[in-house]
Amino acid sequence: MILMALETTEAQAQLKMGFYRTTCPKAEWIVQDTVNKAVKANPGIAAGIIRLYFHDCFVRGCDASLLLKTVQGSENESEQDHPANAGTLRGLEIFDQAKARLEAACPNTVSCADILAFAARDSTNAVGGFSYAIPSGRRDGRISNIGDVDLPGPDSDLRNMRSKFMAKGLSTRDLVALSGAHSIGRSGCNLVAPRLYPTDPSLDPKYAAFLKTKCPKNRLSGTTNLDPVSANRLDNQYYRNVKQHKVLFSSDEALLDSSETARIVATYTNNTNAWRMDFAAAMVRMGSVEVLTGTKGEIRKKCSVIN
């Protein structure tokens, strides 16, 4: 394991390193142990957890609102029911498991929002071999609304992605660094199909032909790996894939659409440590977006429902 040493920024000042050191000393270990066991049984869970973290932080901030299920009989649908999330969220059960263990050890103490931040960090370590310290002290939101979801999509252009990241206080470099999470995980063929039928000329021809064997036009219900080289390893292979035009989404290809982002892609392609440092720093910055602290929000007893 490689531990990335990161500077604390002003945006993270409302959170604190070692927040549970006295109130629940084993909190981070319990989450890590839960994640490690899950990833050992199914390596694909790591990608699901990191995706949950991203999708949560980009909507109402990092408040675990994405973990809330729609209440039966309610007119309000939760974030989980949005087309960007519905049927594609993986790893939700990990939070039930971790929360149950934490409630047994330290009742009413550790927030689901912090569990999600820890779990994303631990998933990074489990499949990437590097880790980082992340401040905690987040509290859980009580609102999850399908109408609040406004995420960058697989067909987003660079201008759109930059705009959405900037709105969250994240930089272009953060955007390119976090895109490296597409070196793990899978995608539904239905999301890939627009680049295959007809064939997007920006796709490497051999890669396009390969994808058509994984996602034939008459069978788009399947899935395919985001990274054709090292599907279960969080690494900088993704950036080689971008340079070689061997990426699934037009949003990945869009990283070559400006000289600034293309230079960052080239840097990460040639320097694993540069990418790891920037990825870790961006994960921490993203985890500080619009957080609830102090007496705001609550500490849920169960991550899928408000108290």
C-alpha positions as a printed Julia matrix, in Angstrom:
307×3 Matrix{Float64}:
   0.0     0.0     0.0
   1.23    3.49   -0.89
  -0.07    6.3     1.35
  -0.46    9.63   -0.39
   0.46   12.65    1.75
  -1.91   15.5     0.99
  -2.17   19.08    2.22
  -5.35   20.17    3.99
  -7.13   22.97    2.13
  -9.42   25.68    3.42
 -12.42   23.88    1.91
 -11.74   20.9     4.15
 -11.29   22.97    7.33
 -14.84   22.3     8.53
 -13.98   18.59    8.54
 -11.3    17.02   10.71
  -8.73   14.26   10.41
  -9.36   11.55   12.99
 -12.81   12.91   13.83
 -13.81    9.63   15.5
 -10.52    9.06   17.32
 -12.15    9.28   20.77
 -15.84    8.65   20.05
 -15.39    5.55   17.86
 -11.69    4.62   17.57
 -12.27    1.64   15.29
 -14.65    3.42   12.9
 -12.31    3.63    9.91
 -10.99    0.11   10.51
 -14.54   -1.32   10.59
 -15.37    0.31    7.25
 -12.07   -0.82    5.72
 -12.58   -4.39    6.92
 -16.12   -4.47    5.52
 -14.95   -3.11    2.16
 -11.94   -5.43    1.91
 -14.08   -8.51    2.52
 -16.6    -7.39   -0.09
 -13.95   -6.59   -2.71
 -12.19   -9.89   -2.07
 -15.47  -11.69   -2.81
 -16.28   -9.46   -5.8
 -13.61   -7.03   -7.12
 -16.23   -5.18   -9.16
 -17.77   -3.81   -5.97
 -14.88   -1.33   -5.65
 -15.9     0.47   -8.83
 -19.49    0.55   -7.63
 -18.53    2.17   -4.32
 -16.35    4.84   -5.95
 -19.19    5.61   -8.36
 -21.64    5.92   -5.44
 -19.3     8.44   -3.82
 -19.11   10.54   -6.99
 -22.87   10.41   -7.63
 -23.59   11.33   -4.01
 -21.17   14.25   -3.71
 -22.33   15.83   -6.97
 -25.95   16.03   -5.78
 -26.67   18.1    -2.64
 -23.05   17.54   -1.56
 -21.54   14.59    0.31
 -24.48   13.88    2.61
 -25.27   10.23    1.75
 -28.56   11.35    0.17
 -27.92    8.81   -2.6
 -28.15    5.98   -0.07
 -31.76    6.88    0.8
 -34.42    4.7    -0.8
 -37.75    6.03   -2.01
 -40.29    5.69    0.79
 -43.08    3.33   -0.25
 -46.26    5.3    -0.88
 -44.4     8.61   -1.1
 -44.91   10.95   -4.05
 -41.25   11.91   -3.9
 -38.76    9.66   -5.69
 -35.22    9.5    -4.34
 -31.96   10.03   -6.24
 -31.72    6.26   -6.64
 -34.65    6.35   -9.08
 -33.05    8.82  -11.5
 -32.1     7.26  -14.88
 -28.41    7.91  -14.1
 -28.74    5.64  -11.06
 -31.74    3.34  -11.42
 -30.73   -0.3   -11.68
 -27.02    0.52  -11.92
 -25.97    1.25   -8.32
 -23.65   -1.43   -6.94
 -22.42   -1.88   -3.4
 -25.36   -0.42   -1.48
 -25.43   -3.5     0.75
 -21.9    -2.69    1.94
 -23.22    0.37    3.72
 -25.92   -1.61    5.5
 -23.24   -4.04    6.68
 -20.76   -1.38    7.78
 -23.43    0.71    9.48
 -24.77   -2.29   11.42
 -21.26   -3.03   12.7
 -20.68    0.61   13.62
 -24.01    0.92   15.42
 -23.11   -2.14   17.48
 -19.72   -0.64   18.37
 -20.61    3.06   18.66
 -24.36    3.8    18.5
 -25.51    7.08   16.92
 -21.95    8.22   16.2
 -20.66    7.57   12.67
 -22.52    9.14    9.75
 -23.35    7.32    6.55
 -21.75   10.22    4.67
 -18.43    9.5     6.38
 -18.84    5.76    5.81
 -19.19    6.5     2.09
 -16.06    8.69    2.07
 -14.06    6.04    3.95
 -15.38    3.24    1.73
 -14.39    5.08   -1.47
 -10.89    5.58   -0.05
 -10.67    1.91    0.98
 -11.95    0.75   -2.42
  -9.2     2.83   -4.04
  -6.63    1.06   -1.89
  -8.14   -2.39   -2.45
  -7.93   -2.25   -6.25
  -5.36    0.52   -6.78
  -2.76   -0.18   -4.12
  -2.64    3.39   -2.82
  -4.47    5.21   -0.06
  -4.87    8.66    1.47
  -6.08   10.28    4.67
  -9.51   11.87    4.44
 -11.06   14.23    6.97
 -14.43   13.36    8.48
 -17.23   14.91   10.5
 -19.88   14.92    7.77
 -23.49   14.52    8.79
 -26.3    12.86    6.88
 -28.87   14.72    4.82
 -32.6    14.14    5.22
 -33.59   14.91    1.63
 -33.13   12.81   -1.5
 -34.95   14.12   -4.54
 -34.82   12.72   -8.07
 -35.18   16.25   -9.43
 -31.89   17.37   -7.88
 -29.79   14.93   -9.91
 -27.68   16.72  -12.53
 -24.63   14.59  -13.23
 -22.14   14.68  -16.1
 -23.18   11.89  -18.45
 -21.3     9.47  -20.71
 -22.15   11.69  -23.69
 -21.1    14.97  -22.04
 -18.72   17.25  -23.9
 -15.75   18.91  -22.23
 -17.47   22.27  -21.77
 -20.39   20.61  -19.98
 -18.14   18.57  -17.69
 -15.94   21.54  -16.83
 -19.02   23.6   -15.99
 -20.43   20.93  -13.66
 -17.09   20.42  -11.92
 -16.51   24.15  -11.55
 -19.96   24.5    -9.94
 -18.73   22.12   -7.23
 -15.45   23.95   -6.71
 -13.46   21.33   -8.61
 -10.85   22.12  -11.25
 -10.17   20.86  -14.74
  -7.27   18.87  -13.31
  -9.67   17.28  -10.79
 -11.95   16.37  -13.7
  -9.18   14.61  -15.61
  -7.8    12.91  -12.5
 -11.18   11.58  -11.35
 -11.95   10.32  -14.86
  -9.25    7.75  -14.14
 -11.85    5.85  -12.11
 -13.01    4.61  -15.51
 -10.09    2.2   -15.42
 -12.36   -0.1   -13.38
 -15.97   -1.16  -13.61
 -18.41   -2.05  -16.33
 -20.99   -0.28  -18.44
 -24.28   -1.33  -19.89
 -24.12   -1.86  -23.64
 -27.08    0.5   -24.04
 -24.78    3.37  -23.04
 -22.08    2.29  -25.49
 -24.42    1.7   -28.44
 -24.59    5.35  -29.6
 -20.86    5.19  -30.41
 -21.15    1.85  -32.2
 -24.3     2.1   -34.3
 -23.25    4.0   -36.36
 -19.55    3.75  -35.52
 -18.08    6.91  -34.02
 -15.11    7.83  -36.27
 -13.1     8.87  -33.2
 -13.06    5.24  -31.96
 -10.05    3.09  -32.77
 -11.39    0.79  -35.54
 -10.13   -2.43  -33.95
 -11.53   -1.42  -30.58
 -14.87   -0.57  -32.17
 -14.96   -4.01  -33.79
 -14.11   -5.6   -30.43
 -16.9    -3.69  -28.69
 -19.4    -4.85  -31.29
 -18.63   -8.45  -30.33
 -19.37   -7.56  -26.68
 -22.39   -5.42  -27.48
 -24.04   -6.72  -30.67
 -26.77   -4.48  -32.04
 -29.49   -7.02  -31.32
 -28.36   -7.65  -27.73
 -27.74   -4.43  -25.85
 -28.81   -5.74  -22.45
 -25.28   -6.96  -21.64
 -22.27   -5.17  -20.13
 -18.65   -4.61  -21.07
 -15.52   -3.53  -19.18
 -14.61    0.15  -19.16
 -10.93   -0.76  -19.43
 -10.16   -3.56  -21.92
  -6.64   -4.03  -20.51
  -6.81   -4.09  -16.68
 -10.5    -4.14  -15.81
 -10.14   -4.72  -12.06
  -7.07   -2.56  -11.44
  -7.38    1.15  -10.66
  -4.39    2.51  -12.55
  -3.24    4.95  -15.21
  -3.96    2.51  -18.06
  -7.12    4.54  -18.61
  -5.05    7.46  -19.92
  -3.23    5.23  -22.39
  -6.65    4.09  -23.55
  -7.76    7.7   -23.99
  -4.69    8.53  -26.1
  -5.27    5.42  -28.2
  -8.99    6.21  -28.67
  -9.95    2.99  -26.88
 -12.5     4.35  -24.41
 -16.21    3.58  -24.11
 -17.72    7.02  -23.69
 -17.55   10.2   -25.72
 -16.99   11.99  -22.38
 -13.7    10.07  -22.07
 -12.71   10.91  -25.63
 -13.51   14.57  -24.87
 -10.44   14.78  -22.62
  -8.42   15.2   -25.83
 -10.53   18.15  -27.0
  -8.41   20.88  -25.38
  -4.67   21.35  -25.18
  -4.91   21.7   -21.38
  -6.71   18.41  -20.77
  -4.66   16.61  -23.42
  -1.46   17.68  -21.62
  -2.8    16.34  -18.32
  -3.73   13.05  -20.0
  -0.17   12.81  -21.36
   1.29   13.5   -17.9
  -0.8    10.8   -16.26
  -0.01    8.34  -19.04
   3.7     8.67  -18.32
   3.66    9.24  -14.56
   1.68    6.89  -12.33
   2.57    8.75   -9.14
   1.44   12.11  -10.55
  -1.96   10.62  -11.32
  -2.23    8.87   -7.96
  -1.43   12.08   -6.08
  -3.93   14.1    -8.09
  -6.62   11.41   -7.91
  -6.27   11.18   -4.12
  -6.33   14.97   -3.73
  -9.41   15.24   -5.97
 -11.21   12.51   -4.0
 -10.58   14.47   -0.8
 -11.69   17.76   -2.37
 -14.82   16.14   -3.78
 -15.54   14.76   -0.3
 -15.66   18.31    1.05
 -18.34   19.54   -1.38
 -21.35   21.15    0.35
 -21.0    18.98    3.46
 -23.29   19.15    6.49
 -21.4    19.53    9.77
 -22.01   20.51   13.38
 -25.72   20.26   14.18
 -26.93   20.23   10.56
 -28.49   17.03    9.24
 -28.42   13.91   11.4
 -26.58   10.67   12.11
 -28.76    8.0    10.52
 -29.27    4.74   12.35
 -29.69    3.0     8.99
 -28.19    4.41    5.8
 -31.19    3.73    3.56
 -33.77    5.64    5.65
 -33.87    8.86    7.65
 -34.38    8.63   11.4
